[in-house]
Amino acid sequence: MRERGYHDRVTIVARGCERVAPRPRRRAVRLSTALPLVLPIVLAVIAAYIQWITKGLPATPAIEHLTAKTATQPFGFPAWIGITHFVNLLFLVCSPAAACKS
């Protein structure tokens, strides 16, 4: 049975014996660990906003309309890519179900 004592201590009562133990510390990420991981991302986002404010967004080229004259290249994915993606999806969906039945 535990009873709370002072702010930083925990009083433990067990088997008729009472002792004071230090309160367990809260687990937190150290600043020396978090800073190198978060700082580059924050700086990149700040730099992107500064560039957006000063220069604006880049211009996007106009989309060409697909006509008989402009359609010289094949359009879309080749059939073999679509088939292999379907087969891979089939294996991913079916393999856990087959593992559960056996």
C-alpha positions as CSV (number, residue, x, y, z in Angstrom):
1,M,0.0,0.0,0.0
2,R,1.4,3.4,-1.0
3,E,0.7,6.7,0.6
4,R,1.9,10.0,-0.8
5,G,4.3,11.9,1.4
6,Y,6.0,15.1,0.6
7,H,6.3,16.4,-3.0
8,D,9.5,14.6,-3.9
9,R,9.1,11.5,-1.6
10,V,6.8,8.5,-1.5
11,T,6.1,6.8,1.8
12,I,5.9,3.0,1.3
13,V,4.2,0.9,3.9
14,A,4.5,-2.8,3.5
15,R,4.5,-5.7,6.0
16,G,4.3,-3.3,8.9
17,C,7.5,-1.6,7.8
18,E,7.5,2.0,6.7
19,R,10.2,3.6,4.6
20,V,10.7,6.7,2.5
21,A,11.8,6.2,-1.1
22,P,12.6,8.8,-3.7
23,R,9.7,9.5,-6.0
24,P,10.3,7.9,-9.5
25,R,11.3,10.6,-12.0
26,R,9.1,11.3,-15.0
27,R,10.6,10.0,-18.2
28,A,11.2,12.8,-20.6
29,V,13.4,13.4,-23.6
30,R,16.6,15.2,-22.9
31,L,17.0,18.6,-24.5
32,S,20.4,17.6,-25.7
33,T,18.8,14.7,-27.6
34,A,15.7,16.5,-28.9
35,L,17.4,19.7,-30.1
36,P,19.6,18.1,-32.8
37,L,16.6,16.1,-34.1
38,V,14.0,18.9,-34.1
39,L,16.1,21.9,-34.9
40,P,16.9,21.1,-38.6
41,I,13.2,20.5,-39.4
42,V,12.1,23.7,-37.7
43,L,14.8,25.7,-39.5
44,A,13.8,24.2,-42.8
45,V,10.2,25.1,-42.3
46,I,11.1,28.7,-41.2
47,A,13.4,29.1,-44.3
48,A,10.5,27.8,-46.6
49,Y,8.1,30.4,-45.1
50,I,10.7,33.1,-45.5
51,Q,11.2,32.2,-49.1
52,W,7.4,32.0,-49.7
53,I,6.9,35.5,-48.2
54,T,9.8,37.1,-50.1
55,K,9.6,35.4,-53.5
56,G,6.2,33.7,-53.6
57,L,5.4,30.3,-54.9
58,P,7.0,29.1,-58.1
59,A,5.0,29.4,-61.3
60,T,3.5,26.2,-62.6
61,P,3.6,25.6,-66.3
62,A,0.3,25.3,-68.2
63,I,-1.0,21.8,-68.8
64,E,-1.0,20.7,-72.4
65,H,-4.3,19.4,-73.6
66,L,-4.2,15.8,-74.9
67,T,-5.0,15.8,-78.6
68,A,-4.1,13.6,-81.5
69,K,-1.2,15.8,-82.4
70,T,0.3,16.0,-78.9
71,A,-0.3,12.3,-78.0
72,T,2.9,10.9,-79.4
73,Q,3.9,8.9,-76.4
74,P,2.0,6.1,-74.6
75,F,-0.2,7.5,-71.8
76,G,-0.6,5.9,-68.4
77,F,1.0,2.8,-66.8
78,P,2.1,-0.2,-68.8
79,A,-0.2,-3.2,-68.3
80,W,2.5,-5.3,-66.6
81,I,2.9,-2.7,-63.8
82,G,-0.8,-2.8,-63.1
83,I,-0.8,-6.6,-63.1
84,T,2.2,-6.9,-60.7
85,H,0.7,-4.4,-58.3
86,F,-2.6,-6.3,-58.3
87,V,-0.8,-9.6,-57.6
88,N,1.3,-8.0,-54.8
89,L,-1.8,-6.6,-53.2
90,L,-3.5,-10.0,-53.5
91,F,-0.6,-11.6,-51.7
92,L,-0.6,-9.0,-49.0
93,V,-4.3,-9.3,-48.3
94,C,-4.4,-13.1,-48.5
95,S,-1.3,-14.1,-46.6
96,P,-2.5,-13.0,-43.1
97,A,-5.8,-14.7,-43.6
98,A,-4.1,-17.9,-44.7
99,A,-1.8,-17.7,-41.7
100,C,-4.7,-17.4,-39.3
101,K,-6.5,-20.4,-40.7
102,S,-3.6,-22.8,-40.2
